[in-house]
Amino acid sequence: METEQVYEVETDQVDIQRPAPTSEEGAFELFAALTDQKRRLKDELSAIERQLEPLEEVLLAIFECHPGKGAHKTGGFTIYQAHEIWARSDTNRRATIDVLVSMGYDYDSVASVNASRLSGIVREFMKKGEEVPTALAAVIKISEKIVVRACKS
């Protein structure tokens, strides 16, 4: 005797179990229902993110007014400031590649140099407690963005 396969779909508060489709039409219906739920959840997430944006500005101002306050615990979360380091090519990308290759990095095209990779290289130096080499600092722009984050306490 075969056991029926069950798909679990989590929603806000309740776990909904949907039986595995037993026909081609059932598979299409389940796919459509899950796609609909996914889109509704994305819309809800977008609405929440729009509400969080102005709150982040308020919290950054509060952290600025209380320099010793590194974090705040509430509602099972720790809310804190995070410092994000970003780098981008400040001159032409070819000059940036030339400097990176001279430092031992393997870059073969202009397209391979982007903000994400450059930021990672800069963060490596900072993690080691080292200064960004002068030649690299001359061809990139480094910026710091302070954001508010929350993690479960």
PEURQUI-V765995 format. One record per pair of residues at least 6 apart in sequence whose C-alpha atoms are under 7 Angstrom apart, sorted by the first residue. I is the first residue (numbers start at 0). GAP is how many residues later the second one is. If there is no record, write none. Layout:
# PEURQUI-V765995
i-><I:I>
gap-><GAP:GAP>
This chain:
# PEURQUI-V765995
i-><4:4:5:5:5:5:6:6:6:6:7:7:7:7:8:8:8:9:20:55:59:62:69:69:70:70:70:71:71:71:72:75:75:76:76:76:76:77:77:77:77:78:78:78:78:79:79:79:80:80:80:80:81:81:81:81:82:82:82:82:83:83:83:84:84:84:84:84:85:85:85:85:85:86:86:86:86:86:86:86:87:87:87:87:87:87:88:88:88:88:89:89:89:90:90:92:93:94:95:96:98:98:100:121:124:124>
gap-><14:15:11:12:13:14:10:11:12:13:7:8:9:10:6:7:8:6:6:92:88:6:10:11:7:8:9:6:7:8:6:76:77:73:74:75:76:72:73:74:75:69:70:71:72:68:69:70:65:66:67:68:64:65:66:67:61:62:63:64:60:61:62:34:38:58:59:60:29:33:56:57:58:28:31:32:53:54:55:56:26:27:30:52:53:54:7:50:51:52:49:50:51:48:49:17:16:44:43:10:36:37:6:10:6:7>
